[in-house]
Amino acid sequence: MTNLTAKDLDVLIHILTGEEMACKKARMYSNTLTDAALAGEMEQIAMQHEQRFNALYAMIGGNK
């Protein structure tokens, strides 16, 4: 891991928060949509946000 400045950490935390919220919203939509195709698309979007969240979290030394 590279040495991150306080500003780098602030930016990463801000991005992590956005990815987490986007994942949760997409997953919520996937569970409430009645159209199976749209629900599947929302689940794929949720998984993409989750993957980005996990990659960013690993950058700051997280174990998720």
mmCIF file of the C-alpha atoms, coordinates in Angstrom:
data_MODEL
# 
_entry.id   MODEL 
# 
loop_
_atom_site.group_PDB 
_atom_site.id 
_atom_site.type_symbol 
_atom_site.label_atom_id 
_atom_site.label_alt_id 
_atom_site.label_comp_id 
_atom_site.label_asym_id 
_atom_site.label_entity_id 
_atom_site.label_seq_id 
_atom_site.pdbx_PDB_ins_code 
_atom_site.Cartn_x 
_atom_site.Cartn_y 
_atom_site.Cartn_z 
_atom_site.occupancy 
_atom_site.B_iso_or_equiv 
_atom_site.pdbx_formal_charge 
_atom_site.auth_seq_id 
_atom_site.auth_comp_id 
_atom_site.auth_asym_id 
_atom_site.auth_atom_id 
_atom_site.pdbx_PDB_model_num 
ATOM 1  C CA . MET A 1 1  ? 0.000   0.000  0.000   1.00 0.00 ? 1  MET A CA 1 
ATOM 2  C CA . THR A 1 2  ? 1.207   3.479  -0.796  1.00 0.00 ? 2  THR A CA 1 
ATOM 3  C CA . ASN A 1 3  ? 1.350   6.189  1.824   1.00 0.00 ? 3  ASN A CA 1 
ATOM 4  C CA . LEU A 1 4  ? -1.871  8.152  1.682   1.00 0.00 ? 4  LEU A CA 1 
ATOM 5  C CA . THR A 1 5  ? -2.183  11.725 2.827   1.00 0.00 ? 5  THR A CA 1 
ATOM 6  C CA . ALA A 1 6  ? -5.025  12.943 4.998   1.00 0.00 ? 6  ALA A CA 1 
ATOM 7  C CA . LYS A 1 7  ? -6.567  14.566 1.913   1.00 0.00 ? 7  LYS A CA 1 
ATOM 8  C CA . ASP A 1 8  ? -6.313  11.251 0.002   1.00 0.00 ? 8  ASP A CA 1 
ATOM 9  C CA . LEU A 1 9  ? -8.112  9.487  2.851   1.00 0.00 ? 9  LEU A CA 1 
ATOM 10 C CA . ASP A 1 10 ? -10.821 12.153 2.946   1.00 0.00 ? 10 ASP A CA 1 
ATOM 11 C CA . VAL A 1 11 ? -11.435 11.737 -0.779  1.00 0.00 ? 11 VAL A CA 1 
ATOM 12 C CA . LEU A 1 12 ? -11.474 7.932  -0.546  1.00 0.00 ? 12 LEU A CA 1 
ATOM 13 C CA . ILE A 1 13 ? -13.919 8.016  2.355   1.00 0.00 ? 13 ILE A CA 1 
ATOM 14 C CA . HIS A 1 14 ? -16.186 10.348 0.397   1.00 0.00 ? 14 HIS A CA 1 
ATOM 15 C CA . ILE A 1 15 ? -16.086 8.024  -2.627  1.00 0.00 ? 15 ILE A CA 1 
ATOM 16 C CA . LEU A 1 16 ? -16.635 4.961  -0.408  1.00 0.00 ? 16 LEU A CA 1 
ATOM 17 C CA . THR A 1 17 ? -19.736 6.582  1.039   1.00 0.00 ? 17 THR A CA 1 
ATOM 18 C CA . GLY A 1 18 ? -21.094 7.256  -2.447  1.00 0.00 ? 18 GLY A CA 1 
ATOM 19 C CA . GLU A 1 19 ? -20.394 3.710  -3.641  1.00 0.00 ? 19 GLU A CA 1 
ATOM 20 C CA . GLU A 1 20 ? -22.018 2.245  -0.540  1.00 0.00 ? 20 GLU A CA 1 
ATOM 21 C CA . MET A 1 21 ? -25.148 4.359  -0.973  1.00 0.00 ? 21 MET A CA 1 
ATOM 22 C CA . ALA A 1 22 ? -25.379 3.579  -4.696  1.00 0.00 ? 22 ALA A CA 1 
ATOM 23 C CA . CYS A 1 23 ? -25.047 -0.131 -3.963  1.00 0.00 ? 23 CYS A CA 1 
ATOM 24 C CA . LYS A 1 24 ? -27.750 -0.043 -1.314  1.00 0.00 ? 24 LYS A CA 1 
ATOM 25 C CA . LYS A 1 25 ? -30.140 1.919  -3.530  1.00 0.00 ? 25 LYS A CA 1 
ATOM 26 C CA . ALA A 1 26 ? -29.601 -0.317 -6.550  1.00 0.00 ? 26 ALA A CA 1 
ATOM 27 C CA . ARG A 1 27 ? -30.112 -3.410 -4.394  1.00 0.00 ? 27 ARG A CA 1 
ATOM 28 C CA . MET A 1 28 ? -33.285 -1.903 -2.916  1.00 0.00 ? 28 MET A CA 1 
ATOM 29 C CA . TYR A 1 29 ? -34.588 -1.153 -6.414  1.00 0.00 ? 29 TYR A CA 1 
ATOM 30 C CA . SER A 1 30 ? -33.743 -4.679 -7.568  1.00 0.00 ? 30 SER A CA 1 
ATOM 31 C CA . ASN A 1 31 ? -35.839 -6.069 -4.706  1.00 0.00 ? 31 ASN A CA 1 
ATOM 32 C CA . THR A 1 32 ? -38.844 -3.834 -5.370  1.00 0.00 ? 32 THR A CA 1 
ATOM 33 C CA . LEU A 1 33 ? -39.057 -3.836 -9.176  1.00 0.00 ? 33 LEU A CA 1 
ATOM 34 C CA . THR A 1 34 ? -41.713 -6.124 -10.621 1.00 0.00 ? 34 THR A CA 1 
ATOM 35 C CA . ASP A 1 35 ? -40.044 -6.356 -14.041 1.00 0.00 ? 35 ASP A CA 1 
ATOM 36 C CA . ALA A 1 36 ? -37.576 -9.256 -13.739 1.00 0.00 ? 36 ALA A CA 1 
ATOM 37 C CA . ALA A 1 37 ? -35.259 -7.883 -16.441 1.00 0.00 ? 37 ALA A CA 1 
ATOM 38 C CA . LEU A 1 38 ? -35.002 -4.490 -14.756 1.00 0.00 ? 38 LEU A CA 1 
ATOM 39 C CA . ALA A 1 39 ? -34.547 -6.116 -11.351 1.00 0.00 ? 39 ALA A CA 1 
ATOM 40 C CA . GLY A 1 40 ? -31.674 -8.168 -12.772 1.00 0.00 ? 40 GLY A CA 1 
ATOM 41 C CA . GLU A 1 41 ? -30.053 -5.070 -14.235 1.00 0.00 ? 41 GLU A CA 1 
ATOM 42 C CA . MET A 1 42 ? -30.319 -3.280 -10.892 1.00 0.00 ? 42 MET A CA 1 
ATOM 43 C CA . GLU A 1 43 ? -28.725 -6.255 -9.138  1.00 0.00 ? 43 GLU A CA 1 
ATOM 44 C CA . GLN A 1 44 ? -25.830 -6.153 -11.635 1.00 0.00 ? 44 GLN A CA 1 
ATOM 45 C CA . ILE A 1 45 ? -25.402 -2.439 -10.965 1.00 0.00 ? 45 ILE A CA 1 
ATOM 46 C CA . ALA A 1 46 ? -25.431 -3.105 -7.211  1.00 0.00 ? 46 ALA A CA 1 
ATOM 47 C CA . MET A 1 47 ? -22.727 -5.745 -7.628  1.00 0.00 ? 47 MET A CA 1 
ATOM 48 C CA . GLN A 1 48 ? -20.556 -3.346 -9.650  1.00 0.00 ? 48 GLN A CA 1 
ATOM 49 C CA . HIS A 1 49 ? -20.832 -0.709 -6.929  1.00 0.00 ? 49 HIS A CA 1 
ATOM 50 C CA . GLU A 1 50 ? -20.016 -3.334 -4.309  1.00 0.00 ? 50 GLU A CA 1 
ATOM 51 C CA . GLN A 1 51 ? -16.903 -4.411 -6.233  1.00 0.00 ? 51 GLN A CA 1 
ATOM 52 C CA . ARG A 1 52 ? -15.710 -0.805 -6.494  1.00 0.00 ? 52 ARG A CA 1 
ATOM 53 C CA . PHE A 1 53 ? -16.413 -0.269 -2.803  1.00 0.00 ? 53 PHE A CA 1 
ATOM 54 C CA . ASN A 1 54 ? -14.380 -3.357 -1.882  1.00 0.00 ? 54 ASN A CA 1 
ATOM 55 C CA . ALA A 1 55 ? -11.464 -2.323 -4.104  1.00 0.00 ? 55 ALA A CA 1 
ATOM 56 C CA . LEU A 1 56 ? -11.376 1.171  -2.605  1.00 0.00 ? 56 LEU A CA 1 
ATOM 57 C CA . TYR A 1 57 ? -11.767 -0.182 0.915   1.00 0.00 ? 57 TYR A CA 1 
ATOM 58 C CA . ALA A 1 58 ? -8.777  -2.450 0.345   1.00 0.00 ? 58 ALA A CA 1 
ATOM 59 C CA . MET A 1 59 ? -6.732  0.627  -0.645  1.00 0.00 ? 59 MET A CA 1 
ATOM 60 C CA . ILE A 1 60 ? -7.105  2.039  2.843   1.00 0.00 ? 60 ILE A CA 1 
ATOM 61 C CA . GLY A 1 61 ? -6.247  -1.253 4.492   1.00 0.00 ? 61 GLY A CA 1 
ATOM 62 C CA . GLY A 1 62 ? -9.727  -2.590 5.056   1.00 0.00 ? 62 GLY A CA 1 
ATOM 63 C CA . ASN A 1 63 ? -10.405 -6.307 5.176   1.00 0.00 ? 63 ASN A CA 1 
ATOM 64 C CA . LYS A 1 64 ? -13.892 -6.384 3.697   1.00 0.00 ? 64 LYS A CA 1 
# 
